[in-house]
Amino acid sequence: LNKRPSGASAFLKKIYDIFSNPELQAQGICGWSQSGDSIIIHNMREFTDKVLPQYFRHGNYQSFVRQLNMYNFRKAVADPTHGEFRHELFKRGVKTNLERIKRKPPSNASKLKN
């Protein structure tokens, strides 16, 4: 009974599953980049209306992006209408890396607001 809990967060597991879903890729909603080192949202409306509420308690794109930012994901392209994000450890086919991705600690500014 030596169960070691996986260090990967539920959020990271969900986004890995979302972007690895062949149905969502085939429907042109979202998926991995060709190189497998970034995730791309191809159809923002479908993603926020159908995918987010299915996996999370909301359909709020900005909230989803904030969560990505908390895990140090960065926009791959500066264009705000282009939903492509990457993290050096978040790669297609390498789910074992998920537990190495850690959430950023709260900044001092947010601590001072209390």
C-alpha positions in Angstrom: 0.0 0.0 0.0 2.7 2.4 -0.9 0.7 4.6 -3.2 2.6 7.7 -4.3 0.3 10.5 -5.3 1.0 12.0 -8.7 2.4 15.4 -8.3 0.6 16.7 -11.4 -2.3 19.1 -10.8 -5.8 18.3 -11.9 -5.7 21.4 -14.2 -2.6 20.2 -16.0 -4.1 16.7 -16.5 -7.3 18.2 -17.9 -5.6 20.5 -20.4 -3.3 17.7 -21.5 -6.4 15.5 -22.1 -8.3 18.3 -23.9 -5.5 19.1 -26.3 -4.8 15.4 -26.9 -8.4 14.6 -27.7 -8.5 13.5 -31.3 -12.2 14.4 -31.7 -11.5 18.1 -30.7 -8.5 18.1 -33.1 -10.7 16.6 -36.0 -13.4 19.2 -35.3 -10.9 22.0 -35.6 -11.5 23.2 -32.1 -8.1 22.7 -30.5 -5.0 20.5 -30.4 -1.3 20.4 -30.4 1.0 22.3 -32.8 2.6 20.2 -35.5 5.8 20.1 -33.6 4.0 19.1 -30.3 5.5 21.8 -28.2 2.5 24.2 -28.0 -1.2 24.0 -27.6 -3.5 25.8 -30.0 -7.1 26.9 -29.8 -8.4 27.0 -33.4 -12.0 27.9 -32.7 -12.4 30.2 -29.7 -16.2 30.2 -29.7 -16.5 26.4 -29.7 -13.7 26.1 -27.2 -15.4 28.5 -24.7 -18.9 27.3 -25.3 -18.4 23.5 -25.4 -15.0 22.4 -24.2 -14.3 24.6 -21.1 -17.7 23.9 -19.5 -17.3 20.2 -20.1 -13.9 20.1 -18.2 -14.2 23.0 -15.8 -17.0 24.8 -13.9 -17.0 27.7 -16.3 -16.7 28.8 -19.9 -14.6 31.8 -19.2 -11.6 32.0 -21.5 -9.9 34.7 -19.5 -10.0 32.6 -16.4 -8.5 29.7 -18.4 -5.7 31.9 -19.6 -5.0 33.1 -16.1 -4.7 29.5 -14.9 -2.2 28.8 -17.8 -0.3 31.9 -16.7 -0.1 30.6 -13.1 1.7 27.6 -14.4 4.1 29.7 -16.5 2.6 29.0 -19.8 3.4 31.8 -22.3 1.6 32.9 -25.5 3.5 31.6 -28.4 2.4 34.5 -30.6 1.9 38.1 -29.5 -1.4 38.3 -31.4 -4.2 38.2 -28.7 -6.7 36.6 -31.2 -4.3 33.7 -31.7 -4.7 31.2 -28.9 -1.4 29.4 -28.9 0.5 28.7 -25.6 3.6 26.8 -24.6 5.5 25.7 -21.6 9.0 24.1 -21.9 7.8 20.9 -20.1 4.3 20.6 -21.6 4.9 18.4 -24.7 2.7 16.1 -26.7 3.4 12.5 -25.8 5.3 13.3 -22.6 2.6 13.2 -19.9 5.2 12.3 -17.3 6.5 15.9 -17.4 3.2 17.2 -15.9 4.3 16.6 -12.3 7.4 18.7 -12.9 5.3 21.8 -13.8 4.6 23.8 -10.7 2.2 26.6 -10.0 3.8 30.0 -9.4 3.7 31.1 -5.8 1.5 34.1 -5.1 3.3 37.4 -5.8 4.0 39.8 -2.9 1.6 42.3 -4.5 -1.3 39.9 -4.0 -0.3 39.2 -0.4 -0.3 42.9 0.4 -3.9 43.4 -0.9 -5.3 41.5 2.1 
